[in-house]
Amino acid sequence: MNYHAVHSVVISSVVIFFEILPARGVAFSGYTLANILGSNPDPIGGTCPIVGGTGFTVCQNDFRIATNLTGADIFETGAVDPDLQAARQSEYTFGVEHQLANNLLISGRFTHKQVDRAIEDVGVFNAAGSEAYIIGNPGFGLVCQVFTNLQICPVRKQSVITMR
């Protein structure tokens, strides 16, 4: 008996990707100032190489990095958003496959992906013409507080249709 079966398949999925940040923030407890510097001095501008010190560091260069010093001016030192949220991306997919013959299949799929939250360094120019950076979630938190007139809220969305 020779019979031909035709098959159809419907697929779908919903996915959320995320990072897990430590409960106390992005700073790890072993990397304290005392552990990093040890007995080494911490001069403005840095020093390199450091010889005979007891800390983790062997060379210090003063690269302007975001900091959360109490009373510091964000436009001079930058900052890390204290309410920084983990990056998150979501996606959903649905599609259909249909077998027309033993050796012939057609399928279609739609996928939508978007970045819900990102972690970025957002630059801001200061009065001296230099720049400071805020590490945060664009469109949320400290970034929105500093850039009140720009209403920064990036959109990262991608929709794709695949046919085979």
KOLDO-973994 format. One record per residue (C-alpha): residue in three letters; chain; x, y, z. Coordinates in pm, whole numbers, plus 32768, in hexadecimal, padded with zeros to 4 digits. Example, Ala and Ser with C-alpha at 12.3 -4.5 7.8 and 13.67 -1.06 7.14 Angstrom:
BEGIN
<pt type="ALA" mol="A" x="84CE" y="7E3E" z="830C"/>
<pt type="SER" mol="A" x="8557" y="7F96" z="82CA"/>
This chain:
BEGIN
<pt type="MET" mol="A" x="8000" y="8000" z="8000"/>
<pt type="ASN" mol="A" x="8092" y="8148" z="7F95"/>
<pt type="TYR" mol="A" x="8004" y="826D" z="804D"/>
<pt type="HIS" mol="A" x="8082" y="83CE" z="8078"/>
<pt type="ALA" mol="A" x="8066" y="8485" z="81C4"/>
<pt type="VAL" mol="A" x="806B" y="85FF" z="81D0"/>
<pt type="HIS" mol="A" x="80EB" y="869C" z="8311"/>
<pt type="SER" mol="A" x="80CA" y="87FA" z="839E"/>
<pt type="VAL" mol="A" x="817E" y="8883" z="84CF"/>
<pt type="VAL" mol="A" x="8137" y="89C3" z="858D"/>
<pt type="ILE" mol="A" x="824D" y="8A50" z="8669"/>
<pt type="SER" mol="A" x="8263" y="8B6A" z="8763"/>
<pt type="SER" mol="A" x="8344" y="8BDF" z="887C"/>
<pt type="VAL" mol="A" x="836E" y="8CFF" z="896F"/>
<pt type="VAL" mol="A" x="84C6" y="8D3E" z="8A02"/>
<pt type="ILE" mol="A" x="8555" y="8E39" z="8AF9"/>
<pt type="PHE" mol="A" x="86CE" y="8E51" z="8B1D"/>
<pt type="PHE" mol="A" x="875F" y="8F01" z="8C4B"/>
<pt type="GLU" mol="A" x="8899" y="8F28" z="8D19"/>
<pt type="ILE" mol="A" x="88A5" y="8EED" z="8E8C"/>
<pt type="LEU" mol="A" x="8959" y="8FFF" z="8F49"/>
<pt type="PRO" mol="A" x="89D0" y="8FD2" z="90AE"/>
<pt type="ALA" mol="A" x="88CE" y="9041" z="91AF"/>
<pt type="ARG" mol="A" x="89BA" y="9150" z="9232"/>
<pt type="GLY" mol="A" x="89F2" y="91E4" z="90D8"/>
<pt type="VAL" mol="A" x="8B03" y="91B5" z="8FD9"/>
<pt type="ALA" mol="A" x="8C23" y="91D8" z="90D0"/>
<pt type="PHE" mol="A" x="8CB2" y="908F" z="914B"/>
<pt type="SER" mol="A" x="8D09" y="9086" z="92BD"/>
<pt type="GLY" mol="A" x="8E71" y="900D" z="9290"/>
<pt type="TYR" mol="A" x="8ED0" y="913F" z="91C5"/>
<pt type="THR" mol="A" x="8EE7" y="923F" z="92DB"/>
<pt type="LEU" mol="A" x="8FCC" y="936D" z="92D4"/>
<pt type="ALA" mol="A" x="909F" y="92CE" z="93E7"/>
<pt type="ASN" mol="A" x="90C9" y="918A" z="931F"/>
<pt type="ILE" mol="A" x="9116" y="923A" z="91D8"/>
<pt type="LEU" mol="A" x="920B" y="933C" z="925D"/>
<pt type="GLY" mol="A" x="929B" y="927F" z="9385"/>
<pt type="SER" mol="A" x="93BF" y="934D" z="9409"/>
<pt type="ASN" mol="A" x="93E6" y="9409" z="92BF"/>
<pt type="PRO" mol="A" x="93B0" y="9581" z="92B2"/>
<pt type="ASP" mol="A" x="9299" y="9601" z="91D0"/>
<pt type="PRO" mol="A" x="931F" y="9744" z="9139"/>
<pt type="ILE" mol="A" x="924A" y="981B" z="9053"/>
<pt type="GLY" mol="A" x="92AE" y="97C6" z="8EEF"/>
<pt type="GLY" mol="A" x="931E" y="9669" z="8F54"/>
<pt type="THR" mol="A" x="9474" y="95C8" z="8F57"/>
<pt type="CYS" mol="A" x="9501" y="94AD" z="8E89"/>
<pt type="PRO" mol="A" x="95A0" y="93B8" z="8ECD"/>
<pt type="ILE" mol="A" x="955A" y="9381" z="903F"/>
<pt type="VAL" mol="A" x="9677" y="92C1" z="90DC"/>
<pt type="GLY" mol="A" x="9662" y="91FF" z="9222"/>
<pt type="GLY" mol="A" x="94F8" y="9249" z="9278"/>
<pt type="THR" mol="A" x="940B" y="9159" z="9325"/>
<pt type="GLY" mol="A" x="92CE" y="919F" z="925C"/>
<pt type="PHE" mol="A" x="923F" y="9105" z="911F"/>
<pt type="THR" mol="A" x="92AD" y="922B" z="9049"/>
<pt type="VAL" mol="A" x="93FF" y="9232" z="8F99"/>
<pt type="CYS" mol="A" x="93C4" y="936E" z="8ECD"/>
<pt type="GLN" mol="A" x="92DA" y="9494" z="8F03"/>
<pt type="ASN" mol="A" x="9273" y="957E" z="8DEE"/>
<pt type="ASP" mol="A" x="9177" y="9690" z="8E2B"/>
<pt type="PHE" mol="A" x="9075" y="9642" z="8D1E"/>
<pt type="ARG" mol="A" x="8F3A" y="9704" z="8D69"/>
<pt type="ILE" mol="A" x="8E3B" y="9601" z="8DCD"/>
<pt type="ALA" mol="A" x="8CDC" y="9621" z="8E54"/>
<pt type="THR" mol="A" x="8CD4" y="963F" z="8FCD"/>
<pt type="ASN" mol="A" x="8BD8" y="966E" z="90E2"/>
<pt type="LEU" mol="A" x="8C9F" y="9746" z="91D1"/>
<pt type="THR" mol="A" x="8BC1" y="97EF" z="92D2"/>
<pt type="GLY" mol="A" x="8B8E" y="9958" z="926D"/>
<pt type="ALA" mol="A" x="8C3D" y="992B" z="911D"/>
<pt type="ASP" mol="A" x="8BC6" y="99EE" z="8FEE"/>
<pt type="ILE" mol="A" x="8B40" y="9900" z="8EE3"/>
<pt type="PHE" mol="A" x="8BBE" y="99ED" z="8DD5"/>
<pt type="GLU" mol="A" x="8D24" y="99CF" z="8E58"/>
<pt type="THR" mol="A" x="8D46" y="9868" z="8ECC"/>
<pt type="GLY" mol="A" x="8C26" y="97B1" z="8E27"/>
<pt type="ALA" mol="A" x="8B58" y="96B6" z="8EEB"/>
<pt type="VAL" mol="A" x="8ACF" y="9557" z="8EFA"/>
<pt type="ASP" mol="A" x="8955" y="9554" z="8F1E"/>
<pt type="PRO" mol="A" x="890E" y="94CF" z="907E"/>
<pt type="ASP" mol="A" x="87C9" y="9437" z="8FF8"/>
<pt type="LEU" mol="A" x="8871" y="9388" z="8ED1"/>
<pt type="GLN" mol="A" x="8796" y="926D" z="8E4D"/>
<pt type="ALA" mol="A" x="8813" y="9134" z="8D9F"/>
<pt type="ALA" mol="A" x="880B" y="912D" z="8C23"/>
<pt type="ARG" mol="A" x="86DD" y="907A" z="8B93"/>
<pt type="GLN" mol="A" x="8671" y="900D" z="8A36"/>
<pt type="SER" mol="A" x="8526" y="8F6E" z="89D7"/>
<pt type="GLU" mol="A" x="84B8" y="8EB8" z="88A0"/>
<pt type="TYR" mol="A" x="8390" y="8DFC" z="8816"/>
<pt type="THR" mol="A" x="837B" y="8D19" z="86E8"/>
<pt type="PHE" mol="A" x="8261" y="8C6A" z="8636"/>
<pt type="GLY" mol="A" x="8253" y="8BB0" z="84F0"/>
<pt type="VAL" mol="A" x="81C3" y="8A98" z="8424"/>
<pt type="GLU" mol="A" x="8256" y="897A" z="8358"/>
<pt type="HIS" mol="A" x="8192" y="88B2" z="8259"/>
<pt type="GLN" mol="A" x="8205" y="877D" z="819D"/>
<pt type="LEU" mol="A" x="8186" y="8787" z="8037"/>
<pt type="ALA" mol="A" x="8227" y="863F" z="7FCC"/>
<pt type="ASN" mol="A" x="832F" y="854B" z="804A"/>
<pt type="ASN" mol="A" x="8447" y="862E" z="7FD3"/>
<pt type="LEU" mol="A" x="839C" y="8781" z="7FDD"/>
<pt type="LEU" mol="A" x="8364" y="885A" z="810F"/>
<pt type="ILE" mol="A" x="82FF" y="89C6" z="8131"/>
<pt type="SER" mol="A" x="831F" y="8A8E" z="8270"/>
<pt type="GLY" mol="A" x="82FA" y="8BEC" z="82F0"/>
<pt type="ARG" mol="A" x="836B" y="8C85" z="8435"/>
<pt type="PHE" mol="A" x="8345" y="8DD9" z="84D9"/>
<pt type="THR" mol="A" x="8437" y="8E44" z="85EB"/>
<pt type="HIS" mol="A" x="842F" y="8F85" z="86B5"/>
<pt type="LYS" mol="A" x="8555" y="8FDE" z="8797"/>
<pt type="GLN" mol="A" x="8589" y="910E" z="886F"/>
<pt type="VAL" mol="A" x="867D" y="918A" z="8974"/>
<pt type="ASP" mol="A" x="85AA" y="91EB" z="8AA0"/>
<pt type="ARG" mol="A" x="86CB" y="9274" z="8B70"/>
<pt type="ALA" mol="A" x="8835" y="92A9" z="8B16"/>
<pt type="ILE" mol="A" x="8962" y="9315" z="8BE3"/>
<pt type="GLU" mol="A" x="8A1E" y="942B" z="8B33"/>
<pt type="ASP" mol="A" x="8B18" y="953D" z="8B76"/>
<pt type="VAL" mol="A" x="8A69" y="9685" z="8B29"/>
<pt type="GLY" mol="A" x="8B57" y="97A8" z="8AF0"/>
<pt type="VAL" mol="A" x="8B15" y="990B" z="8B62"/>
<pt type="PHE" mol="A" x="8BEC" y="9A3C" z="8B14"/>
<pt type="ASN" mol="A" x="8C55" y="9B18" z="8C37"/>
<pt type="ALA" mol="A" x="8CA2" y="9C8D" z="8C45"/>
<pt type="ALA" mol="A" x="8E15" y="9C4E" z="8BFC"/>
<pt type="GLY" mol="A" x="8DBE" y="9B9E" z="8AB4"/>
<pt type="SER" mol="A" x="8E24" y="9A49" z="8B3A"/>
<pt type="GLU" mol="A" x="8D39" y="9927" z="8B71"/>
<pt type="ALA" mol="A" x="8CB8" y="985B" z="8C92"/>
<pt type="TYR" mol="A" x="8BF6" y="9716" z="8C74"/>
<pt type="ILE" mol="A" x="8AC7" y="968E" z="8D25"/>
<pt type="ILE" mol="A" x="8AB0" y="9512" z="8D2D"/>
<pt type="GLY" mol="A" x="893E" y="94C4" z="8D2C"/>
<pt type="ASN" mol="A" x="8809" y="9451" z="8C75"/>
<pt type="PRO" mol="A" x="87BC" y="9543" z="8B55"/>
<pt type="GLY" mol="A" x="865A" y="95C3" z="8B7F"/>
<pt type="PHE" mol="A" x="864C" y="9575" z="8CF4"/>
<pt type="GLY" mol="A" x="86D2" y="95EF" z="8E44"/>
<pt type="LEU" mol="A" x="87FD" y="96D8" z="8E63"/>
<pt type="VAL" mol="A" x="8824" y="9701" z="8CEB"/>
<pt type="CYS" mol="A" x="86C5" y="9798" z="8CD7"/>
<pt type="GLN" mol="A" x="8706" y="9877" z="8E05"/>
<pt type="VAL" mol="A" x="883C" y="9910" z="8D62"/>
<pt type="PHE" mol="A" x="87B2" y="9925" z="8BFF"/>
<pt type="THR" mol="A" x="865A" y="99B1" z="8C56"/>
<pt type="ASN" mol="A" x="863C" y="9A80" z="8B18"/>
<pt type="LEU" mol="A" x="869E" y="996B" z="8A25"/>
<pt type="GLN" mol="A" x="85AE" y="9857" z="8A96"/>
<pt type="ILE" mol="A" x="86A5" y="9749" z="8A2F"/>
<pt type="CYS" mol="A" x="85F0" y="95FE" z="89FE"/>
<pt type="PRO" mol="A" x="8698" y="9528" z="88F4"/>
<pt type="VAL" mol="A" x="85C7" y="9433" z="882F"/>
<pt type="ARG" mol="A" x="866C" y="92EB" z="87D3"/>
<pt type="LYS" mol="A" x="856F" y="9212" z="871F"/>
<pt type="GLN" mol="A" x="8592" y="911A" z="8603"/>
<pt type="SER" mol="A" x="847F" y="9061" z="854C"/>
<pt type="VAL" mol="A" x="84D4" y="8F55" z="844B"/>
<pt type="ILE" mol="A" x="8403" y="8E7D" z="8362"/>
<pt type="THR" mol="A" x="84AD" y="8D41" z="82E0"/>
<pt type="MET" mol="A" x="8420" y="8C76" z="81C1"/>
<pt type="ARG" mol="A" x="84AE" y="8B2E" z="8140"/>
